Amino acid sequence: MASSSLNVHNESYRYDVFLSFCGEDTRKTFVDHLYVAFEQHSICTFKDDERLKKGKRISDELLQSIEDSRLYIIVFSKNYASSSWCLNELLKIMECHKMNGQTAFPVFYDVDPSEVRKQTGSVGKAFAIHSNKNKLEVEKWRGALKAAADLSGWDVRKTANGHEAKVIKFIIEHIALELRPIDIGVDKNLTGIEQRIHDLNPCLELGINDVRMIGIKGMGGAGKTTLAWAIYDKISFNFEGKSFVENVRERTSQFGLNKLQEQILKDVLNEGISVQGVQEGRNIMRKKLCGKKILLVLDDVDHKYQLEMLAGDTTWFKPGSRIIITTRDRQVLEAHRVKVVLDVNLLSDEEAICLFSRHAFGKDIPNQGYERHSRKVVSYAAGLPLTIKVLGSDLCGKDDSEWTNALERLKTIPLKETLNILELSYANLEDDHKQIFLDVACFLRYEEKDKAIRILESCGFYAKYGLRVLEQKSLIVTSIRDNRAIIDMHDHLAELGSNIVRREHADEPNKHSRLWVQEEIEHVLASDSDSEAVRCIALNITPEIVLEGLEKMNKLRCLLVKGKEFDYDCIINEACQYFPISLQCLFWRGYPHWHLPKTFEANNLVALEMPDSKIEQLWGEGKVMKKLKFLNLGYTKLITLDLRLTPNLERLDLRSCEYLQKLDVHSGCLKSLVYLNLSYCTLLESLEFIEQLESLEVLDIDGQVYMTEFPDYITTGHSINSLRELHLLCNKIEEVPSSIGNLHKLVSLELNCHGKILPRSICSLRHLRTLALYSTTGIEELPGDLGQLECLENLDLRCIKVKHLPGSICMLKYLKTLFLYKCELLEKLPEDVGQLESLEKLDLLECTNLRDIPSSICKLKHLKELKLVHCKRLEKLPDKLADIECLQLLDIQCTSITHLPPTLKGLKIFRSEFYDQVVVDEIILDDSIDNEITHDDSIEDDSITSASSPWAISKVDDFIHDDSMVDDLYVGTSQKLDLEGWRRLRNVYNIRATGVTHLP
């Protein structure tokens, strides 16, 4: 007897499948091939290879094997019914099928099902051999044959046109599905896993016969391994071989990659192969794995070399194979040419509460009286599953006082188990990247990315590359807020950074490399303790602070002074002398003195930023700062600036220096200047020096209200081959010259035009991504070739006097935002506007003559916002508006729309990219909307905004499908308010403008 020695799917059964067959018909053909296929798919199968001769009694051992099998495959062939052995097997199989819930599947090989059912034809001839035997026994056999033939199975001759290999494939797929456990093997206490599996499915595309590597990336503790196990258990039956290699990072260091290679070979090939060296293992895997369609998961990979040795390239594997790689480091995936990468989303608050409750209370919601405590835990965990599980288990069974004490402890003592997991990522960083991580964690979090880069570069770091590395390793993220890139990180990573800085000298802040806690800073500055270790300080000026203490900090490289909450002129006059010579970065918003102190030797200063200050000049007497690269004196009282003192400037920001009259610029002194902002410096005598700036990339001279001609020095100067951004708004320029086309590297262009026509040469700016044209008098004609701006992503046209947009605009396949403000003559959009396949935002504010929205707009699959405010002549929307699947905001205030299209019923609009549920985010309605809209009970809403419509609140229950999903409610002139059952409601706005006298 032989059986595959692989895992058993159900512990109550010894075998997954029992094969019943007639040896002389199929042992060396169909059954042999079927058995091998079962082995290849890790399906434990019983096949009797020592069958006794016909007529002998079936053994007790064989009967037990039938009882110990989960499923049965009965291969009926011409001579099957001639064997009493086979028939007795069949009797036992059908008994187990009927009594024990085990499942039998007939396979008809060279016989017709009706022949088995009625014992006719070749089956009847074979069965006739038993005519002289015990009639009772023969009748039992007849009954078993009929019952088995009535079951669902496969007729080999009529399946897949009789191709046996394909038939076997169908059988394997069906049996694997039958054996798949209902519980997919994931911790029952987890939540949100099905949605994450759903998100991963499009990356897998199992129906495509290629070899695909998929990366799952996220920070430590985010649930990458859990997701990988879940998808592995869910889809592994589709493959001929499978292997899940856990903890690649840890096990590589402990046992070596060759042991992991041995595991993969054993799991996939079902044979033990000894691998002495990694290169030997690589060669073996490359030769042997290509014959099977496999599923391979490599968990927690942290180095490209691991992938090279465990999953070299796609040629190692048979088409249809899938390789899933979990990692914290995107660079590992990119270096291995992994093209499909899924970032693991952290848990939403609802998911987090559910997960925490399962661990703390054994159910999906908190116990009564523990709701507030549970919300605090979820807030602290910030969506990290690891923290939620650990705290849930720790707090399980604790009383209220213990909960309170534990939560208070977390304010000062981070959760050790979480920090230990996260610190693995920190430990593998290069030394300079560790320092950048600590700077971000301690005082650069929430800063604009550009500012953070300047601060870090001024301290000697390669900031752009370093931040990129941290982002790839899931240690920081860049978020967009108000069109600004902001650096952020998870709360626990910030805890990790502060803990690393503090832990060696927890009670001696003067020995910390970074100081950012105000109380500690005040203590260190006021004490006589040694402060040599301090490198960076981020402080607020308070009446208690003693800035003389800076004198002791001989290695201080960065001083960040925040805010101006107090009148501290008297302190500064005395304290300025204490800026240490080591200082490389000085940022002080609201600096109250008129110049820098004479005693400050700024020889090492690289970045000086003092916006909103009283400073009038840098020094009482000139000092050359050769290392200074970044200078920001915007919004100050600066009168003159001698740029000979700063010969190596790369960035100069003097925006809104209303008193600035003169810049001393001598030939060659600003060769390295890349960024120049002189916006609203209205008293500045001359800008001609700009012509000499050969490295200039960004020029902002908005607000030159006396400028009537487009400056020639822009289109003919030395920066013509370097300029990438030009901002030229709020002026009186009458005409844009055709020479604008000379700025062939422009990426962003914002300008006023008081003329009626734009030059066609503007369409030759092929690298342009942002184009903003503002016209107070009104451009009457747009170039017909706007479609040639093939890279354009943002188009902002304000106050232009055109009735129609050029049709070529529909060729802008990368356009994301189209803003048409106060284009009062515009009657309609191009009919082919639906070809703007990337469009996300369409704003038609105050296009008062707009009458029609083309139906093709419904093809904009990525459109998130459609604003039609004050389009007074617009009476209807396209009927198929519901086809816009991503729409989040529809604003139809002050239009003539009285009915929403019927297809809006059932419209599902994604709430946001950070949430899983599908709901409407916001529909802004005006009091002109017909009441029948409120009866659309299929719309799920998260925020309903009403502009003074009496019915909007009184009938709001008719408008929404599930009031428990509403967070914020804006009310107008409602006289009553029934909010019973609104479980998620947090804010009710504009209540004072209503007649409501009390809330329920």
N, C-alpha and C positions, 0 to 999 in steps of 0.2 A: 504494500500500500504506500502511496506517495501523496503528500499534501504540501502546499506552499507553507513556508514557515514564517509567514508574516503576521502583522498585528491582527487581532480579532476585533471586529468593530463592536460587538456586543459581548460583554463579559459573561452573559448567561449561556452563550453558545460557544462551542469549541471551533466550529467551522462557519464560515459565511455561506458557503454553497456546497451542496451535495450533488454530484453528477451521477445520474442513473442512465445507463446506456447498454446497448448490446455490443459486446466487444468485437465480435467477428465482423460487424458492419462498420463501426465508426471509431474503434480505439485508435487506429493509426492514421486516421484522416480528420474528420470534422471534430471529434471530441478531443483529439490531441491538440489541435490548433486552438480550440476553445479554452482548454486547460492552461495552455501557455499564456494566452491573453489574460486570463484571470490572474495568473502569477505576476504578469507585468504590471497589473493595476493593483497589486497588493491586496487581492481578494483571496482570503484563505479558503481553499477548495479541497474537498475530499473526492478522490477518484480511486476506485478499487482496481489495482493493477494485478491482483492475485486472485482473480475470480475463479471459483471452482467450476467444474464442468456442469453442463446443464443437468437439471434434475436433482442436484444436491441441495441440501437444506441451507437456508441462509443462516449465517452465524450470528450469535448474540452480539458479538463485537460490531458487526455491520449494522445491526438494528440500533445499537447505541449511537453509532455514528450518525444515523438518520435523525435520531432524537436530538443530537447535539449540533444540528445544522440549522441555520436561520432560514435559508432559501433552498429550493430544489429546482434543478434543471433536468427535465425528463426528455431524453433524446429518443423519440419514437422512430424506429427504422423497420425495414421489412421483416427482420427476424426477431425483433424485440419481443413480440408476443409468443414466440416459440419457447422462450426461456422462463421456466417456473421461478428461477432465481430473480430475474427482472420483474416478474409479476408480483412476487412476494415483496420485493423492494417497493414496488408501486403501491401495494396495499398499505404498507407501513407509512409511506410518504403521504398518501391521501388521508390516512388516519390522523397524522400530525397536522396536516393542512386543515382538517376539519375541526379537530379538538383543541389544538394548542396555538392556533393563530400563525403557524409558520406558512410560508407561501410557496406554491409550486407553479412552475412555468413550463408548459410543454413546448418542445421543438420538434417539428415534423420534418424528418429527413428522408426524402424519397418516398414518402407516403402521404396520402391525403388525410386531413383531420377526420373526414366522414368515415374513412376506412377504419380508423382507430375507434371512433365512436360506435360504429355498428359491427365491427369485426368482419369486414368484407374485403374483397380484393386480396392483395398480398398479405395484409394483416390477418384476414380471415383464414387464409391457407396456413399461416404460421400458427395461429391459435388452434386450428383443428387438431394439432398434435395432442392436445390435452382432452380430447373427447372421451377417452376411456377413464379419466381420473374422477376423483370425488366430485360429484355434481355440485355440492355446496361450495366447495373451494373454487370450482370453475365459475360459478355465478358471482362469487365475490370478485374474481378477477375481471369478469365482464363489467361489473358495476364500477370497478376502479378505472378501467379503460375508458368507459363512457364519461365518468366524472372528470378525468384528467383531460380528455379531448375537448370538453366543454369550457375549459379554462382559457384565459387569454394567453397567447404565446406567439410563436413564429413558425410560419410555413416557409421553409428554406427556399422552395421552388418559386414561391410567389413574392418573396421579399427581396428587394434590391435586384430584381431581375435574375435571381438565382446566384448572384455573386457571393460566395460563401464568406470571403473576407469582410465584406460589408455587413453581412448578416451578423457575423461574430461581433463586429464593432457596435452594431445596434444593441445586441444582447448585453455587451459589457457596459455600455452607457446606461441602459435601463437598470441593470443589477446594481451598478455603483450608486445610482440614484436611490434605489430601494434601501441600500445599506447605509446611506448617509443618515447620521443621527439627526433627530429632530432638533435637539440642542446642539448648536454648531460648535460647541466646545469652548465657548467664551464664558467667563465668569458671569454668573447670573446676576451679580450685583452691579454689573456695568450698565450704562445707559447711553443712548445716542449712537451705539455702534452700527446699527442697521443703516442709519443715514450716511455714515462715513463709508460703509461698504458700497452704498448706492453711489456715492461720489467717486469712488475708485473704479467702479465697473466700466465707465467709458474709457478709462485708460487701458484696461485689460483687453477689450475687444476680442473675446475668446473665439468668435466666429471667423476671425481673419487668420489665415494660415502663414503667419510670419513668426520670427523669433523676436520677442519684445522684452526689453528690460525696463522696469518701472521703479522709480524711486519714491519712497515715502519719507518725507523730511519733516523734522520738528525738533523742538527743544526737549531736553531730558524730562521724562515723566509725563509727556504729552499724550501717550497712548499709542505710539507707533507700533510697538511689538504686539500689543493687544489687537490692533487693527490687522496686522499682518497675519496673526493666528486665525482671526475670524475669517478673513478672505481665503486663507489656506484651507481651512476646514470646509468652507462653502463650495469651493470650486475644484478641489483636488481630484474628485472622481472623474474629471474630464481628461486626465493625463495618464500616460502609461507608466510614469514613475514620478516620485515626489520626494522632496527632502526639505526639512526646515532646520537650518543651522542657527542656533541661538547664540547670542552674546559673542559675536565674532571678535570684537575688540578684546574682550577679556580672555577668551579661550585661546586666541592667537598668542597672547603673551604668556599664558600658562602652559600650553601644550604644543604650540607650533601649528602652522598652517597645514602641514602634512596630515595631521590628525583630523582636521576638518575635511580635507580632501578624501580621506578614508571613509568618513561618515557619509559624504555625498555618494561615493561609489557604492557603498553598502546599501544605502537606502534605495538608490535608483536601480541597481543591477541585481540586488538580492544575493550578493556574494561578497565575502570578505576579501579585500585586496589590500595587501600590506604596501604602504608607501614609505620609502626610506627618506626621500628628500622632496622638497617642494617642487623643484623642476621636473622630477620624475612623475610626481602626482599630476602636475599640469599636463604633461604629455599623455598620461593614461586617460585623464578626463577628456581631453580633446579627441582622443580616438574612440572612446567607448560611449560617451554620452550622446553622440550624434545620431545614434540609432533609435532613440526613444524621444517621444514628446513628453517633456517633463515640466513639473512645477518646482522651482527652486526658490526658497526664501533665504536670504542672507541678512541676518538681523544684527543691528548695531555695528555697522561697518564704519571705520574711521580713517581708513587709508586706501589710496588707490591700488597699492600693491596687493592688498587682500582681494580686491575684485579681479585683478590680473591673474591671480593664482586659482581663484575659485569659480570665476565666470569670465574667462578671457575675452571672448567676443562672440558674436551671434553664430559664427561658423561652428562653434562647439556643439550646438544643439540642433535637434531636429525641428523643422518648421512646425509651428503650433506651440512651441515651448514658451513659457513665461518665467522670467526671473524677477523677483521682487526684492528690493534692497531697502532696508531701513537705515537711516543715518541722521545724525545731527548736522552734518556738513554737506551743503550743496556742492561745494567744490569737488568733493570725492566723486559725485555723480557726473558733474560736468567734465571732469578729467577723463572719465571712463566712457564718455559720449552717451550717457543715459539721457535720452531726449524727453521722456515723459516723467515729470516729477509732480507729486501731489504733496502740498503742505497740509499737515494735520491741523485741523481747527481745534482750538481749545473748547471746553464745554460752555454752552450758554448758561445763564443763571438758572433757568428751569431744569436743564439737564444736570447741573451741578447740585441743586437742591435734591433732586431725585437720587443721584448717586450717593450723596452724603447720607441721606435718610436710610437708604438700603443698608449702609454699613453701620450707622449709628442706631437705627430703630428697627431694622428688619422690614421696612415697608417703604413705599414711594414718597411719603410725605412726613414731615416732622411730627413728633408727638405734640399734643396740645400743651402749650406753655413753653415750648422750646423753639417756636418759630423765629423769634428775634435772635436767639443764640445761633440758630442754624444759618440765618442770613449773614451774620457776622463771619462765620466760618467760611461761607461761600465767597464773601467779599475778600477775605484774606487770601483764599486759595487762588482767586482770579482765574478760574477755569482750568487749573492744572489738575488732572485726574489723580496723579500720585499724591498730592497734598490732601485732596478731598478724601481719598480712601484711608490714608494714614490717620487723619484727624477723626474721621468717622469711627474707625476701629478703636482709637484711643479713648474717645468720649463715650463709647457705648457702655451703658450701665451706670454712668456717673450721675450724681445728683446735681441740682441747680448750682450750688455753691462751687462745686468742683469745675463745672463748665465755666462759670464766671472767672474763676482763678486761672484756668487754662487759657482762656482768651486774653486775659490781661497779660499773661506771661508771653504770649506771642508778640506783643507790642515791642518787647525788648530782647527776647531770646528767640531767634528763628528756629523753625522746625529742622532738626538736625538731619533726619532721614532724607528730606527733600534737598537740602544743601549738599549732602554727600553725593547725590546723583548728579546734581547740576555742576558740581565742581570738577567732574571728570572732563567736561568740555573746557573749562578754564585751565586745567592742568596741562592740557596738550597744546596750549597756545605758545607762540614765540614770546620772548620776554617783552619786546616792545608792544606786542598786541595785548599782553596782560596789562600793561600800564594804561593803554587806551581803554580797555574794558573797565578798569577801576575808575578812570576819569569819568567815563560815561555814567557808571553806576552811582558815583558820589555827587557829581554836580553838573553833568552835561545832559542828563536825561530831560526830555521835553524841550531841548534847545533846537533852534533851526539848524539843519544839517550844515549849511554853509558857514554859519557862525562857529559851530563846533569844529569844523575842519580848520578854520582860521586859528582857533585857540590851540588845537592840537599841533598844527604845523608850526606855530610860533614857539612851541615847546620842543621842537626838534623831531616830531614824529612824522612818518609818511601816512598822513591821516586818511586820505581817500582809499588807499589800499588797505590800511588797517581796519577801517570801518567796514569795508567790503568783506574782509575775512570774517569779522565778527558777525556780520549779517548772514553769511553763508553757513556759519557754524551755529546758527539759531540763537545767538547770544544777544543780538539787538534786532530791531525792526525799524524800517523807515515808513512812517505814516504820513498821509497828506491831509493837512488841515488848512482850510482857507487858501488853497493853492500853494501852500508852503510845505516843504519836506521837513519833517520833524523826527528827531532821533528818540526812540523809546526802547524800553525793554520790559520784560515781565517783572512784576513786583518781587518775586523770589530771586531773580537774578540780581536785582538791585540790592536785595538783602545779602546775597552772597558777596557782592563786591564790598559792601560796607563791613561785612563780617571779616573778610580777608584783611582789610585795612586795620581793623581794630584788634583782632584776636590775640596778637602777640603781646600787646601792651594795652589790655582792655581798660585799665584804670589810669593810664598815663597818656592822655591825648596829645601832649607835647611831643611824643615819640611816634605819632601817626604821620604817615606820608601826606595825608590829605585831611583837611579840616572843613567841615560843612555844617556841623551842628552849632547853632549860634551860642548856646551856653558854654560849650567846650571852647569855642574860639575866644570868647570874652575871658574865660579862665586862663587860657594859655597866654594871651596877650598881656594880661594883668600880672602874671606871675614872673618870677625870675628864673624859672626852670629852663633847661637847655632845649632849644627848639630847632636844632640842626636838621632833624629828620623831615621837617615840614617842607613839602614841595608845592602844594597848591592850597589856596584858601578861597572859599566862597562865603562872603559874609554880608550882613546888613549893618548899616550904620545905626547905632543906638546911642543915647546919652551915656550909657555905661561903658561903652567900648573905649579901650586905651590903645590907640594905634601906634604909640611909641614901641610897643612890643614887636612890631615888624622888624625893628632894627636887629634883633637877635637872629632872625631867620635868614642866614647868609646863603641858603640854597633854595630860597623860595623862587619858583619859576613862573607861577601864575597867580595873579590876584584878581578876583572877580568881586566887585562891590555892587550889591543889588539895591535898587530902589532909592527913593529919597523921601522917606516918611517923616523925617525930623529936620528942624533947622539946625544944622551942625556946622555953620561957618566958623564959629569960634574954635571948634575942635580941629577942623582941617588946617587952618592957618598954622596951628602948632604942630600938626602931625605930618604934614606933607614931607617933611625932611626925612621921614623914616622909610621911604621907599628903598628897599635893598637894591644894590647894584646888580644882583643876580637876576632880577626880574626880566622875564622874556615876554610875558603877556600881561597887560594891564587893561582891564575893562571896568570903567566906572561911569555908569549912567548918572547924570546929574552932578557931575563934579562941580563944586561951588566956587572955585578960585579962578582968577582970570588968566593964569598961566601955570605951567608946571614949576615945581620948586627948583631953585638954583642948585640945591645940594643933591638933586637926583641925577646921578650919572647913568644915563640911559644907554650905555654902550651896548648892552645885550638885548635891548628891547626890539622885539620883532613885530608885535601887535599892540597898537594903542587905540583904544576905542572909548570915546568919552562923549556920546551923543547927549542931547538935552542938557548941555552944560553951560556954565557962565564963562567958559574960556574964550578969550579974545585973541590970544596968540600962544604958540607953543611955549616959548621961553621969553623971559625978560631980555635975555641976550642969546644970540644964536648958538646952537649946539648941533653938530652934525650927528645924525643917527644913521650910520651906514647899514645897520642890520634891519632897520624898520621896513617891513613889507606891507603891513596893513594899517591904514590910518582912517579912522572914522570920527569926524567931528561934526556930524550932521545935527541940525537944529540947535546950533550953538550961536554965540555972539561974535564969532570969528570975523575979524575985519580984514586982515591980510595974512597970507601964508607964503613963506619963502620955501619953495620946493627944492631949492639947492641943498637944504639941510637933510633932505630925504631922497638921496639919489637912486635908491634901489626899490622904490615903492612899486608894488604890484597892484594894489587896490587903494583907491582914494574915494571916500564917500563924504561929500560936503553938502548933501541935499538940504534944502531949506535953510541955508545960512543967509538970512535976509540982510545981514549987514556986510557981507563979504563984498569987497570992492576990487581987490587985486590979488592975483596969483603971480608970484615971481617964478617964472619958468624960463630956464636957459637951455639952449640947444643941447640935446643929448642927456638931460638930467632925468628924463622919465622914459628911458628906453624899455624898461621892463613893465611899464604900466599896462595892466590887462583890463582893469575895471575902473570906470570913471563915472561918478554921479554928481552932476552939478545942477540937478533939477531945482527950480524955483530960487536960484541964486540971481535974483532979478537986478541987483546992482553991480554985478560983475562986469568990468569994463570990456574985456575981450576974451573970446574963445578961440582965437586964431591958432593958439599953440597946439590945438587938437590935431592940426594937420601933420605935426611932426611925430605923433605917437604911433610908432611902427608896430607895436605889439598889441594894440588896443583890441579887445574883443567885445566889451560891453560899454555902450555909451548912452547915458540917460541925461538929456538936457530938456526935459519937460519944463513947462512953465516959463519959457523965455517969451514973455508977453509982448515984447517989442520986436520980436523977430518976424519979418515980413517976407523974407526970401529963404529958400532952402539953402543951407550953408554949403558952399562949394567945397570947403575943406573936408567935408564928410565923403563926398563921392570922388574926390581927386587926391586926397591926402595919402600919407604913408600907410594908413590902416585899411586901405581898400581891400587888401588880401587877407586881413585878419578879422575884421569886424563881423561879429555873429549876432549881436543884439543892438537894435537902435530904437530908442524911445524919444519921440519928438512930438509931444502933445502940448495942448494949451498954449498956442501961439497964433500968429496971424499970417502964416505962410499961405500965399495965394495959389501957388502952382508947384507941383512935384515934378522935378526935371526928369527927362528920360535917362539921365545919367544914374538914376537910382538903380538901374540894371547892372551897374558896374560892381555893386556890392554882392558879388556872386556867392559869398559864403554866409550870407545872412540866414539866420534860423528864426529870428523873431523881429517883427517890424510893427511899431505902433506910431502912427502919425496923424496929424491934422491935415486937412486939405480944404481950403476955402474956395478952391476952384470947382469947375463943373465936370472936368474930365480927368481921369487918371491916365498916365502914360502906359502904353502896352508893354513897355520894357519891364514893368513890375512883374509881369508873368514869366520873366526869364529867371526869376529867383527860385531855382528848382529845389533848393535845400530848405526853403521857408516852411516852418511848422506852425507859426503863429502870425496872423495878419490882422491888425486892428486898424480900421479906418474911421475916423471921426470927422464929421463935416457939419459945421453949424449952419452954413448957407446951403449945403446940399449938393453932393455929387450927382449929376444927372445921367451919367453913363459909366457903366463898369466895363472893363476890357472883356471882350468876348472869349478870350483865351484863359480865363481864370482856372480852367480845368488843367492847365499845364503845370500848376503848382502841385505836383504829384505827391509831395511829402506833407502837405498842409493838414494840420490836425485841429486847429482852432481858427475860426473865421468870425470876426466881430465887425459888423457894419452898422454904424449909428447915423441916423438922420440923413441917410441918402435919399435922393429924390427920384427913384426909379420905380416904374410900374411892374417890371418883370426882372428877375434875376437871369443872367445868361445861362443857357441850357448846359454849357460845359461844366458848370459847377457840380453837376451830378457825377462827374468823372473823378471827384476827389474821394477815392476809396478809403483813405485813412482819416477823413474828417470826423472828429469826435464831437465838437461843439460848433453850433451855428447860432449866432446871436444877432438878431435884427431888431434893434431898438429904435422906435419912433420912425420907422420907414413908412411915413404916412401915405405915400402914393402907391405902395406895393399892393397889388390886387390879388395876386396868387403866387404860389410857389411853382417851380418847374414840375411838370407832370411826372418826370422820372426821379423825383426826389427820393423814392424808395431804393435807388441805386447807391445811396450813401450808406454802404453796408456797415460802417463802423460808427455811425452817428449815435451819440449817447444823450446829448442835450440839444433841444431845439427851443429857442426862446424868441417869441414874436411879440414882445411887449409893445403895446401902443401902435401896432400896425393897423391903424383905424380904418383903412380902406380894404383890408383883406376880406375876401368874400368866400374863399373856398380852400379846403385842405385836400390835396390830391389823395385818392384812395391808395396810391402806391406807398403812402407813408406807413401803411400797415405791414410793409415788408421789412421795416427797420427793426430787426430782431434784437438790437442792442440798445434801443432807445429807452432811457430811464426817466427823462423829464420832458414834458411837453407843456410849455407855458403860453397861454393865449390871452393873457390879461389885457383888457381894454381893446380887444379886436372887436369893435362894436358891431360891425356888419356881418360877423361870422355867425351863421344860424345853425349849422349842423356839423357833426363830426362824421368821419367815414364809418360805415356800418361795421366793418371788421376790425375796429380798433382793438378788440380783445386779442387779436393775433400778435400784438406787441407784448411778448411774454415778459420782458424785463421792466416794463413801465412801473415806476415808483411814484411819480407825481404828475397829476393832471390838474392844471390850474385854468379854470374857465371863468374867472371873475370878470364881471362887466363885459360880457359878450351878449349876443342875441340868441344864444343856445338855450332852448327851452326843454329839449328832450335829449337824454343820453341815448346813444344807439342801442337797439335791443340786444345786440351781441355783448353789451357790457354786462348783462346779467350772467353771473357765473365767472366773470372776468377775474382771473387770479394774477395778482401782481406781486412780484417778489419783494418782500419787505426790505431786505438789504442783503449784501453779499456775506454778512457776518452771521445771518440767522438761517435756520433751516426751514422754518415754517413758511408757507406760501400765503401771504396776506396783502391787502392793499396798504400802502404806507400812508398816503394822504390824498384825499380828494377835496379840493377847495371849491365850494359851491357858493353861488350868489343867490340873493333872495328872489331873483328872476326865474330860478329853476322850478319847473313844474313839479307839483307834489308827487306825481306818480313815481318819480325817481326814488322817493323814500320807501317805496314798497318793494325794492329790489332786495329780497331777503337772502340772496345767494352771495352777497359781497361780504367778505370778512375784512374788517377795517382795524387799523391800529391807531389812527388819529383822524378824527373828523373835524374839519374846520368849517365854521359857518360865518358868513359875513352878514350878520344881523337878520337872519331869517327865522321868523317865529316858529315855523313848523320844524326847523332843523333839529331842535332838541326834543320837542314834545313827541315827535314821531321817530326819534333816533333808533328806538328798538326795532322799528320796521326796516330801517336802513341797513343795519348790520346783522350779520348772521350769528355772531357769538360775542356778546358784550364783555365776556371775561377776557377777551384779547385786547381791550382798549386800554392804553396807557394814559393818554392825554386827551382832554375834552375841552374844546373851545366853544363857549356859548355866546349867544347874541341877545335876543330880546325875549327869550323863553320865560313863561310865567310859572312853569312847573318843571320838576326834575325828578324822575324816578330812576335811581341808580342801584336798585336792589340787584345783587348778583354780579355787579361789576367788580370782580375780584382783583383785577390787576390795575385798576384805575389809581393813578398817583397824583395827577394834577387836573384841576378844573380852572380854566382861564376865563377872564372877562366876566366874572360873576357879578361884579358891581354894576355892570351895564344892563342887568336883567331885573326882572321883577321878583326873582327868587329871594325869599326872606330867610330860609334856612335849608340846610342840606340834610338828607336822610342819615 
